[in-house]
Amino acid sequence: MSQKNDPKEMTNKGLVNKKLLAIRDRIDAIDNQILELLSQRAQCAEEVGETKREAGEEDLWFYRPEREAQILNRMVENNPGPLDNERITAIYREIISSCLALEQSIRVAYLGPEGTFSQEAAVKHFGKAVVTVPTGSIGQVFREVENGSVDYGVVPIENSTEGVISYTLDVFMNSPLQISGEVKLRIHQNLMMHPEATENVWKNVERVYSHQQSLAQCREWLDSNLPHVERIPVSSNTEAARMALEDDNAAAIAGKLAAETYGLKIVQENIEDSKDNTTRFLIIGKQDVPPCGRDKTTLMISAKNRAGALYHLLAPLADNGLDMTRIESRPSRNANWEYYFFVDVNGHVQEEHVARALAELEKEAELMRVLGSYPKAIM
């Protein structure tokens, strides 16, 4: 006996389908508008490139950090929703990146190998249209930028859980490079194994490979879930992923990009102890960056050998109303018990109160160098 369809139900389904078709028609029309506007924006980018080349400037910079920051900040301020600000900035970074690629191919060095958090930071900041170049060390990132093999470099400077990356500060002491930007990357650590791993096989692993900082960032999770497993520090999380691929009795701790690079299966996600675990990276280059309106300045200073030396260094900043957001010290390597201080302050060297403070600071310091004024990280 066949069951007859309820006429009322059929009417409701018809109305729903009609409404969905109308919405999809609107989406198609909007997509066509977006595509047309993207094409117009790309044409403008090409015109910008042509105009810059015609001007024949000696220092021809196609990538303008302050201009990009102004665009992204404006999009965040004007964002009506429902997409959150992080999604909006991600979308616009890719638009800017793709348009910039029409003007010039940008090469960016990072601490490799492929699949590291440093590469993720490079892609987050510059977009997927740039060429990322892996290097073997932080020092090599600096050298690649210095010799012109790449346009920019991305180096880690501090982690919210493990603190400052001292080696990056040490390399700055002898490098002529400038800081032209910063990017903050939320670090999610994942336990991963060979692609055939079953759901709970991770509980029986004998070894866990990872960079020593990642092992430290997951210490509590490891203590609770794999207390008797050997923890083996390696040169990078990507190297850990490669080793786990070749070892059926091991797992690696790394980011999702490393899992994708080596075809590993993530068996436990987001195992970092601090859910706000974030690493800050610096963009290094040869470029002086004009102000964007939300800027930060990084200084390297050393104190004269006298009583109250640090007070005399910091007083000009306080007297001129500068907000100091970070200070780190590193041994000078020239003499015992002498130090360089790395200081971050809000503001740009072209702002009057910042320039005044730095002029006073230069008189008090044994050495003072502005490592860069640059836009603050967005998202």
GIHU-V396846 format. One record per run of one state. SS is the DSSP state (a for helix, b for strand, c for the rest). FROM is the first residue (numbers start at 1). LEN is the number of residues. If there is no record, write none. Layout:
SS;FROM;LEN + SS;FROM;LEN
This chain:
c;1;6 + a;7;49 + c;56;9 + a;65;14 + c;79;6 + a;85;19 + c;104;3 + b;107;5 + c;112;5 + a;117;10 + c;127;4 + b;131;5 + c;136;2 + a;138;9 + c;147;5 + b;152;8 + c;160;3 + b;163;2 + c;165;1 + a;166;7 + c;173;5 + b;178;9 + c;187;3 + b;190;4 + c;194;7 + a;201;4 + c;205;2 + b;207;5 + a;212;6 + c;218;1 + a;219;7 + c;226;4 + b;230;5 + c;235;2 + a;237;9 + c;246;4 + b;250;5 + c;255;1 + a;256;7 + c;263;2 + b;265;4 + c;269;9 + b;278;8 + c;286;9 + b;295;9 + c;304;5 + a;309;11 + c;320;4 + b;324;8 + c;332;7 + b;339;8 + c;347;5 + a;352;13 + b;365;11 + c;376;4
